Amino acid sequence: MTSEKRTLVGFEDIKAISLECRKCKVRFSYGPEQKLRVPKTCPNPDCNSSWSPEITRGIEIDKPVSVRFVDMLVGLMAEQTKSGSDGFRILLEFDETN
């Protein structure tokens, strides 16, 4: 018999959003109470590689915000696997469930 375990999380479960530089691997984390703005370059002064925060390209603004989010998430998931994608990757942090 095969066993499979899945974890479902909601927005309220997200403890932090981390941005990791693809070049220097430094991570910057932001909690839900902090205002997150993606910088144009890596905040590490020793790296300063270019980041491309244009994640909204191709999104129709007349759609409900939840539909736009799903559209962007699908696009991000595809982009994050490409080697020539944005200069950072997005990581979501949440507590482990029992």
Buried (B, 14 or more C-beta within 10 A) or exposed (E): EEEEEEEEEEEEEBEBBBBBBBBBEBBBBBEEEEEEEBEEBBEBEEBBEEBEEEBEEEEEEEEEEEEBEEBBEEBBEEBEEEEEBBBBBBEEBEEEEE
